[in-house]
Amino acid sequence: MLSHTKNIISIDVEDWYHSSLDLFKDSDIKHGARPDYSVISNTIKTLELLEKTQNHGTFFVLGTVAEHYPDLVKEILNKGHEVATHGYCHQLVYNMSQENFETDLKLSIEFLTNAGCNTIEGYRAPYWSITKSSLWALDSLKKMGLNYDSSIFPIRRGLYGIPDANPNVHRILKDLWEFPPTTIRLFGVNWPIAGGGYLRLVPYQIISSAIRKSSGQNIRVFYLHPYELDPTDINLKHKGKTVSTYVHWLQQRIGRKSNPCKLNRLLSDFKFTTINKTLSTLRQE
């Protein structure tokens, strides 16, 4: 392992609504729809924050974003960040067949390549949906020539997670590395602190302390979504008819106002790098 700590920041480039379709059973919109234009302005805000704090990150870009907004991908690359794939249309991996998964992955890589990505090394599944029932996806990633995955969350949740998965960065298959989001171990259980709703809910003092003391892990993977820098970007685009839709909508609202300040503080207090640079170092050791 690395002889010193590496903090990685990763960004899932998507708009919150179209990436929540698996949770909106009452929406008429289908997977693969054009992402909301707000993904552009919010990603630009993310790029500006990274530049201000002098950090570089790995951007897992949804294929539909690259398809409809290729100039945004070019801008990410021009700023010196890594671009990896988040799949094409944000479908849960374990709800797809392996054949459909590979088609989705190929399509995402095609649109990223068309947008100017000469090298695509990694993948992150929508909603961390590589679980025990979909570990076959790792073979597909290797088959497609990717070098790393960042999809296995070592916690227990209804929608995702493998609680007994290795929480550290490790080689999961021959020549395929796994970069799981950071957790802390308390009372025999892994607790998430790495980003998203967990970052919004957990007080910053706990997060910063955990970073400094995190269980001997010397590679820590954090994540965010561009829309989390915009507290106003939380409108439903259909008339909700189910309780689950409103529950998810309310969950997305929690902590949104304070989150931009928290992300700014996190990226200012700690230095972050990309996954591909960290992987390059690992391979040399």
N, C-alpha and C positions, 0 to 999 in steps of 0.2 A: 504493500500500500504506500501512498504518498507519505513523505516524511514530514509534511506540514499540512495544515488545514486548507481545504479548498471549499469555498462557498459558491454554489452554482445558482444562477437565477434563470428560470425558464418561463416562457410566456406562451400561453395557449391562445392563438390568434383566431378569434371567433366572435360573433355577436351573441349576447346572452339568450335572446329569444329563440333563434333558429337552432341553437345548440341545445335547447331544452325540450325539443319536440318529443323525446322519449318519455318525458314527464308530463307532457300536455296531451293527454289522451283525447281531449275534447277539441283540439285544433284541427282545422281542415288543411293546414299547410303540410306538405310532404317533405321528407328528407331530400336534400339536394336543391332546395329553393335558394334563391339569391340572398346572401346575407345582407343585413341592414347596412345602410351606408355609414352608420355610426362607427362601424368597425375601423374605418379609415381614420377618423379624427381621434378616436380613442387609442389606436395604435401609434399615431403620431405623438400623442401625449406620453405614451410609454417610452418611445424613442427619445423624447426630450428629457424625460426623467433620468433615463440611463446616461444620457450625455452629460446632464448636469451633475450627476453623482460619479461620473467617470467609471461606469461599469459596462460590461458587455454581457449579452445573454443569448440563450438559445430560444429561437422563436419556432414553436410548433404550429405551423400554419395549416389551417383547414383547406382542403382542396377547392372547395367552393369559393373561398376568399381569393385564392390564387387565380381561379378561373375568371371571376368577375372584376377583380381589382389587382391585376398583375403589377401595376406601378407601385403598389404598396409593398409587394415582395421585393421589388427592385430597391425601394428606399431602405428597407431593413438591411439588405445586403450592402448598400452603399455606405451605411453607417458602421459597417464592420462586424455585424452580428452573424451568428450561425442561423441558418434556416433548416428546419427538419419538418417531417410530415406529421400531421394530426389526423390522417385519413382524409377521405373525400367529403363525406356528408354527415359526420358525427353520429353514426349509428353505433349502438352497443355491439361490441365484438361478439359476445356470447349469444346474441340474437341472429348472427349471420352464420351461414355455412362457410367452410374454409374457402370454397371456390368464390363465393361472393365477397369474402374478406379480401382475397387476393385481387379481385377485380376493383374493389374500392381503393385498395392501396396503390395499384398500378395507375388508376385514374388520378389520384392525388399527386403522385410522382410526376406524371405527365404534365399536369398544369403547373407544378412548381418548376419543372425544367423549362417549360415554355416561358415562364416569368423570369428566367435568368439564373436559376440554381444549377450550377455545374456539378456540384457534389451534394448529395443528400445522405447523411450517415445514420440518422436516427428516426424513431417513431414514438409517439405517445398515443395510446388508445383514448377515445372519448370516454369520459367518466371512469378512467382507470379500469376499463372493462376487460382486461386480460385477467381472468380469475382462474380458479382450478378447472372450471369447465371449458375454458378456452385457451389453455396453454399451448394447444396446437398452433396458435397464431405465431408463436416464437419461431417455429420451423418455417413458416411462411415469410417472416421477416428476413431470416437468413437466406432463404431461397431467392428473395428479391434483392439480395446484396447489401442489406443494411448492416451496420456494425454495432448498433446499440438500441435498446428499448428503455423506455421510462414510463411504464404502464402499471406496474405491480405495486399496489399500495399495501404495506404490511400491517393492515388494521382490519377490523371486522365492521362492515357496514352492509345495509340491506342491498344496496345497488352495486357494490364492488368490494374488493379487498381479499387478501389472503393473509390472515392474521399470523400464521406461522412462517411466512416468507422471510427470507434473509433481508434485514433492514438496511444492510450496507451495500455500497456499490460492489458488484461482483461479476465474474464471468458466469453467465447462466447457461450458455451453450458454447461449444467450441467457436471461438471468434465472434461471439455475440455477448455483449455486456449488458447488465441491468443497472439502471440508475433510479432506484426507488425514491419517492419523496421522503424527506426527513421526518422521523418520529422520535419521541423520547420514551424511554422505558420506565414505567412507574407501576409498582404493585403487580409486577408480572405481566403487564399489558403495554402494548405500543400505543402511544397517544400522538395524534397528528398535530403538527404545528407549522407545516411547511407552506401554507398559502390558502388561497380561496376563502371559503367560509370560515375555516379554522383560524386563519390570520385575522379575519374581521372580528371574530368572537373572543379570541384570547388576548388578554392585556399585553401590551408591548413589552413590559418589564419581564413577563414570564418568557416570552419568545426570545428576547435578547439574552436572558440568563441561560435558557436552554441551548442556544447556539454556542455559548461559551463552555457549557458543561456537558454537551450531548454525548453521553455514553461511549466515549472513545471513538465515535465516528469522525473520521477526518476528511470525508467528502459529504457535504450537506447540500441537498437539492431542494430549492424553493421554487414556487411557481405562483403565477398571477395571471389574470385575464385583463386585457385592455379595458374592458367595460367597468372594471372595479375602480378605475380612476375617474369615472363619471357617475356621481351619485344620482343624476337625473335619468340615466339610461336604464329604466326598469319598468317600462310600460308593456302591458300585455297587448298583443296584436289580434286577439280574438276574444269573444265573450266567453269567459270561463263558465263551465257547467259542473265541474267536479271539485270536491274538497281538495284532492291532491294537487290540482293546478294552483289553487290559492295558497296552499301550504308552501309549495315550491316558490311561488311569487313572493310570499312574505319572508321566506328564508333568504332570498336574494336581497331583500331590502335591509336586513339586519346589518348594522355596522357600515353601511355604504358611505355615509357622510364623513365618518372619521377615517375611513380606510385610505384615502389618498395621502393624508398626513402620515399615517402609520407606514405606508409603503415608502414614502420619501425618507422617513427616519431610518427604516431598515436598510435602504440602499445607501444611505449616507454613513451609517455607523459601521457597516461591514463592506468589504470588497467582494465582488462577485465576478465570475468568469463563465465561460460556455462549457457545454458538455464535451464538444469535440476537442477543445484544447486540453481538458482534463483527461480525456481518453488517450490522447496522444502521449501525455506524460506517463500514464499507467502502462502503456505498451513498451515504454522505454525502460521500465524498472524490472 
